[in-house]
Amino acid sequence: MIRNATPADAPAIAAIYNDAVCNTTAIWNEVEVDTANRVDWMQARQAAGLPVLVLEEAGEVIGYASYGPFRAFDGFRGTVEHSIYIRTDLRGGGRGRALLEGLIEHARADGYHVMVGAIEAGNAGSMALHSKLGFTHVGTMPQVGQKFGRWLDLALLQLVLDRRPQP
């Protein structure tokens, strides 16, 4: 079940986030967060009218997703950048796809024009998922990040959400 997140989901969201911080290059942060941090993050997003979705199975939050502004300039107001995270032991079973499809539907309903994914270029699973859902690889920025003692390349993918000829 995919639903809007509540503050009660923050411990699970923090655990999923922290696992990605400590064990993957999906998040280019190196500092773990606590539950209060995720409550604040969630409430700030929701107050701005942005979604925070959770994927729940058997009463347990096993993934979350959100999107926010791509860039802080007025000219980018029709574009959002998304994030999706699934609990480590449950990746690869279509759950990320379900969350991403939910975000795409939400962004279309909110009138956004483009959704951007900024993905560590070596994350083959995420790259394949985005490709299956119609995202186009529009560029790679070599060595713009670092984690675990190595340089990371950032792949940029985009999905045009509607066919409006003008904003």
Secondary structure as the mmCIF struct_conf table of DSSP 4:
data_model
#
loop_
_struct_conf.conf_type_id
_struct_conf.id
_struct_conf.beg_label_comp_id
_struct_conf.beg_label_asym_id
_struct_conf.beg_label_seq_id
_struct_conf.end_label_comp_id
_struct_conf.end_label_asym_id
_struct_conf.end_label_seq_id
STRN STRN1 ILE A 2 ASN A 4
HELX_RH_3T_P HELX_RH_3T_P1 PRO A 7 ASP A 9
HELX_RH_AL_P HELX_RH_AL_P1 ALA A 10 ASN A 23
BEND BEND1 THR A 25 ILE A 27
BEND BEND2 VAL A 31 VAL A 31
HELX_RH_AL_P HELX_RH_AL_P2 THR A 35 ALA A 47
TURN_TY1_P TURN_TY1_P1 ALA A 48 GLY A 49
STRN STRN2 VAL A 52 GLU A 57
TURN_TY1_P TURN_TY1_P2 ALA A 58 GLY A 59
STRN STRN3 GLU A 60 PRO A 69
BEND BEND3 PHE A 70 PHE A 73
HELX_RH_3T_P HELX_RH_3T_P2 ASP A 74 PHE A 76
TURN_TY1_P TURN_TY1_P3 ARG A 77 GLY A 78
STRN STRN4 THR A 79 ILE A 86
HELX_RH_3T_P HELX_RH_3T_P3 THR A 88 LEU A 90
TURN_TY1_P TURN_TY1_P4 ARG A 91 GLY A 92
BEND BEND4 GLY A 93 GLY A 94
HELX_RH_AL_P HELX_RH_AL_P3 ARG A 95 ALA A 109
TURN_TY1_P TURN_TY1_P5 ASP A 110 GLY A 111
BEND BEND5 HIS A 113 HIS A 113
STRN STRN5 VAL A 114 GLU A 120
TURN_TY1_P TURN_TY1_P6 ALA A 121 GLY A 122
HELX_RH_AL_P HELX_RH_AL_P4 ALA A 124 LYS A 132
TURN_TY1_P TURN_TY1_P7 LEU A 133 GLY A 134
STRN STRN6 THR A 136 LYS A 147
TURN_TY1_P TURN_TY1_P8 PHE A 148 GLY A 149
STRN STRN7 ARG A 150 VAL A 160
BEND BEND6 PRO A 165 PRO A 165
#
